[in-house]
Amino acid sequence: MTSNPTNLISINIARGLAAFSVFVYHYGVGTIAAKYSGITQFNWIAIPGAIYGVTLFFVISGFCIHGSEWRRLQHRGDQRFDGRAYFRRRVLRIYPVYIFSLAISCALILANGVKLCAGDIFYHVLLLHGFSQAYFNSINLVLWTISIEAFFYVIYPLWLDYRVKVGLHQSFIVGAGICLSSLIVSAIFFYPYG
């Protein structure tokens, strides 16, 4: 793999580690190793994937999106964010593959004789299931990550606009404050899942 300013090898390594840790967690590699070896410490192997894997994906995604959008702004020279082009790129990159995955998941559920409700499909098609206690874990558990990432895509232009107007330092402090507030509110009112 060649290295260039838009393709950081460290980011690809981090993506690989995050993917591997999530795989290890979901497939119970540590539990299986502990069971057949008799070494219970293998159960600890799942902790990075259980706690940090998806979070690392979100951080990497945010880093990559901001990097590409910031380079576009610098290239244009006028510091004007093209929201229409941004959303077109995000939708074309994520939504068709997501809908295909959703269709396959629904087909497998129906093939197993389980009925799907229209509300469940509706929430999933609109990428709202990650914010719904009723539909969060219904059709395909892993699809919740796409709904959360899509939410990030929606709020990111607001932060970028703020960053262009006030600078990186102040926008970072405000963003960190919003994140901390969100964590506190979620911990108090929504843990666990409602």
N, C-alpha and C positions, 0 to 999 in steps of 0.2 A: 504494500500500500504506500502510495506517495503521500507526502505531507505538504499541505498548503494552508494558507491562513483560514480557509473556510472548512477545513477537515482536520480537526485536532485528534491526533491518535489517542490522547488521554481520554477524550470523550467517548470514543469507540470502545476503549478498554472498560471504562466505567459502565457503559451500556451492557457490555458482555457480562461483567460481574453482577450487575443488577438482574439481568435475565437469568443467569445461572443460579443466583441465590433464590429467586422466586421459584424456579424449577425445582430446586432442592427442597424448598418448603412444601410446595403443593404435592409433590410426588413422594413425600415422606422418606427421602433418602437417609436422613439421620436415624429415623425410627427403624427402618429396615436394617441399617448397618448395626444399630444397637441390638436389635432382636437376634440377628444371626451371629454376631461376634460376642455378645454378652457384655460389651463395654457400653454402659449407659451414657457415657459422656458424648457419644455420637449424636444423642438427641439435641445437643447444643448446636449442631450444624444448621438446623432450621432457623435459628434466631435471626440471622441477617436478612433472610428472605421474608420472614414473617413480619419484621419490624421496619426494615429499611429499604427493601428492594423496590417497592412501588414508589415510595417517596423519592428515591434516587432517580427513578424514571421521570417523575414530575419535575424535579430540579433540572435534570439534563434537558428535558423538553423546553423548559422556560429559558434556559441558557441558550440553546440553539435558536429558538424563535427570536429572542431578543437580539442575538448576534446577527442573524440574517436581516432582521428589520432595521437594525441600527446601521448596518452596512448599506442598505438601500437608501436610508435617509442621508447618509454621508455622500453617497454616490450622486444623489439628486442635487444636493447642495442647498436646497431651499428649506430643509427641515420640515417639510410637509408630509404627513403620514397619509398614504393612499389606502384608506379603509376598505374600499371596494375590492381592490386587488388583493389586499391581505386576506379578507374573508373568502374570496374565491380560491386562493391558494390553500387555505386551511380546509375548506369544505372538500375541494377536489382531492386533497391528500388523504383525508381521514374518512369522510362519509361513505364513499362507495364501498370501501373495504369493510367498514363497520356494518353497512346494510347487508352485504353479502354474508358476513359472519352471523348477523342476526337471523337472516333467512335460513341458513344452515341449522342454527340452533333451534329455531322454531320447527323446522322439518323433522329434526331428531326427536323433539318433544312429542310432536304429533304422531310420529311413527311408533313411539312407545305407548300410545293410547291415552296420553294426557292432554286435556283440553286447555287451550289458552284463552284468556279473556281479552276482549277488545281493548280495555283500559291498559292492560299490561303491554300489549303491542304498541298502543298509542304512546305511552310514556317512553318506551324504548326507541321508537322511531324519532321522537322529538328530543332524545337524549336527556330526559328528565328523570329517568329511573334511579340515577345515583343520588337524587335528592328526595326520594320517596321511600318511606319505610316499607310500604306494601309491595313495591316492585323492585326494590334494590337487588334482591338476591333471587329473582324468579326465573327468568329465561336462561341466562348464562351469567354466572357470578362474575366472571372476569370483565364483562362489558361495562361494569360500573366505572372502571378507570377511564373509559372513553368519555362518559358523560361528564366526569370531573374535569378532564382535560379540555373538553369543549367549553366548559364554563371559564376556564383559564383563558381560552382563546377570545372569549367575549369581553372579559374584563381587562385583558392585556392592553388594548389600544388606549383605554382610559389612563392607565399608568404611564404608557409611553408618551402620551400627550403631556401629561404632568411633568415627566422627566425632561422633555424638550423645553418646557416653559421655565422650570425652576432649577434644573440641574440634577446631577446624579446623587449628590450627597443628601439633599433635602428629600428627594423622591424615595431614596432608600430608607430614610428614617420614617417617613410617612407609611411606606409599604410594610416595613417591619412592625410598626405600631398597629396597623390594620390586621396583620397576620396574628400578632399576639392577642389582640382583642377577639379575633375570631376563635382562636384556640380556647380562650377563657370562656367565651359564651358557649362554645360547643361542649366543653367539659362540664359546665354547670347544667345546661339545659338539654343537651342531646345525647349524652353518653349513658348507656350504650344504645344507639339507634332509636332514640325516642325517649 
